[in-house]
């Protein structure tokens, strides 16, 4: 979703639990993140800070969280003019960076905790510059933990191997691969 005239916020998340309670918790998390991102433009022109977005949303999710639910979230804000991408993670799988002509690699992770479990968690923000032709693959553990009929996990190593052949491709090609 847009978060200012020149910035775009994107994220992926995974909620603990199953069924209606989990779906409701994720809907609340998404709504909180969007509200925080829309209402927190940065004075430095870099757009909302993903670490602050996750910190504020996590505090709200943790407040009166008697069910002890939580979410993992990767949240990023892209500057559409410059390609500067600021990002933070609340315990989520690291995205894969695909740069044209280079092997795919996982983004470095701070190992920050999941969102919604505890109040007062401060999430850090990192950044990278995306150039034309670069891509970030965001995914959940439903990809890396998918099993074949022999109950073998797909795994992160296989994910990287699979993506090595599509670096520089368009989004549809990457997703289909």
C-alpha positions in Angstrom: 0.0 0.0 0.0 1.1 3.6 -0.6 2.4 5.4 2.5 3.1 8.9 1.2 3.5 10.2 -2.3 6.8 8.5 -3.1 6.8 5.5 -0.7 5.3 2.1 -0.9 5.0 -0.3 2.1 5.0 -4.0 1.6 5.0 -6.9 4.0 4.4 -10.6 4.6 3.4 -12.3 7.8 2.5 -15.5 9.4 0.2 -15.9 12.4 0.5 -18.5 15.2 -2.5 -20.8 15.5 -5.2 -21.8 13.0 -8.8 -21.0 12.3 -11.0 -18.0 13.0 -9.0 -16.7 16.0 -5.8 -16.7 13.9 -7.4 -15.1 11.0 -8.9 -12.4 13.2 -5.5 -11.8 14.9 -3.8 -11.4 11.5 -6.5 -9.0 10.3 -5.9 -6.9 13.4 -2.2 -7.0 12.8 -2.5 -5.9 9.2 -4.9 -3.1 10.1 -2.5 -1.8 12.9 0.5 -1.9 10.6 -1.3 0.0 7.9 -2.7 2.6 10.4 0.8 3.1 11.9 2.5 3.4 8.5 -0.1 5.8 7.1 0.2 8.0 10.2 3.9 8.1 10.7 5.6 10.0 7.8 9.3 10.6 8.5 10.6 14.1 8.6 13.8 13.0 6.9 12.0 12.3 3.6 12.7 8.5 3.9 9.1 7.6 4.6 7.8 5.6 7.6 10.4 3.6 9.6 9.6 -0.1 9.4 11.2 -0.8 12.8 9.0 1.8 14.4 6.0 0.5 12.6 6.6 -3.0 13.9 7.3 -1.7 17.5 4.1 0.2 17.7 2.0 -2.6 16.1 3.6 -5.2 18.3 2.8 -3.2 21.5 -0.8 -3.0 20.5 -1.0 -6.7 19.7 0.6 -7.6 22.9 -1.7 -5.5 25.1 -4.3 -7.8 26.7 -3.1 -10.7 24.6 -4.5 -13.4 26.8 -4.5 -16.0 24.0 -0.7 -15.6 23.7 -0.9 -15.4 19.9 1.9 -13.8 17.9 2.8 -13.0 14.3 6.0 -13.1 12.3 6.3 -10.1 9.9 8.7 -8.8 7.4 7.9 -5.1 6.7 9.6 -2.8 4.2 9.2 0.7 2.8 10.4 1.4 -0.7 11.3 4.9 -1.9 9.9 4.8 -5.4 12.2 7.6 -6.6 15.5 6.2 -5.4 15.0 2.5 -4.8 16.1 2.8 -1.1 14.3 0.1 0.7 14.2 0.2 4.5 13.1 -3.0 6.3 12.5 -4.7 9.6 11.6 -8.2 10.7 9.7 -9.5 13.6 10.9 -13.1 13.6 10.0 -13.7 10.0 11.9 -15.8 7.4 14.5 -13.5 5.6 13.5 -12.5 2.1 15.7 -13.5 -0.8 17.5 -10.7 -2.7 17.7 -11.3 -6.4 20.2 -9.0 -8.1 20.7 -9.4 -11.9 23.8 -11.4 -12.6 24.5 -12.3 -9.0 23.5 -15.4 -7.0 20.4 -15.1 -4.8 21.1 -14.4 -1.1 19.1 -14.1 2.1 18.9 -10.6 3.5 20.8 -10.4 6.8 18.5 -10.7 9.8 18.7 -9.1 13.2 16.9 -12.0 14.8 14.4 -9.7 16.4 11.5 -11.5 18.2 8.0 -12.2 16.9 5.4 -9.4 17.2 2.6 -9.4 19.7 4.2 -11.7 22.3 5.6 -8.9 24.6 5.2 -5.2 25.0 8.1 -2.9 24.7 10.1 -4.7 22.0 12.1 -2.3 19.8 12.6 -3.5 16.2 15.7 -2.4 14.2 15.6 -1.0 10.7 18.1 -2.0 8.0 18.3 -0.7 4.4 19.4 -1.6 0.9 19.0 0.0 -2.5 17.0 -1.9 -5.1 18.2 -1.2 -8.7 16.1 -1.7 -11.8 16.0 -5.5 -12.4 16.5 -6.4 -8.7 13.8 -8.3 -6.8 13.0 -9.3 -3.3 11.2 -12.6 -2.8 9.1 -12.6 0.4 7.7 -15.9 1.5 6.4 -17.7 4.6 7.6 -21.0 6.1 4.8 -22.6 4.1 7.3 -22.6 1.2 10.5 -23.7 3.0 8.6 -26.3 5.2 6.5 -27.7 2.3 6.9 -31.5 2.2 7.0 -33.9 -0.7 5.2 -37.3 -0.6 8.3 -38.8 1.2 7.9 -36.1 3.9 11.1 -34.3 3.0 11.1 -30.6 3.5 11.6 -28.3 0.5 14.1 -26.2 2.7 15.9 -22.9 2.3 18.8 -24.4 0.4 16.5 -25.7 -2.2 14.7 -22.4 -2.4 18.1 -20.6 -3.1 19.0 -23.3 -5.7 15.6 -22.9 -7.4 15.9 -19.1 -7.5 19.4 -19.2 -9.0 18.0 -19.9 -12.4 15.5 -17.0 -12.4 17.5 -14.1 -11.2 16.7 -11.1 -13.4 13.3 -12.5 -14.3 10.0 -10.9 -13.9 7.7 -11.4 -10.9 5.5 -14.0 -12.6 8.5 -16.1 -13.7 10.0 -16.0 -10.2 6.8 -17.0 -8.5 6.1 -19.8 -11.0 9.6 -21.2 -10.5 
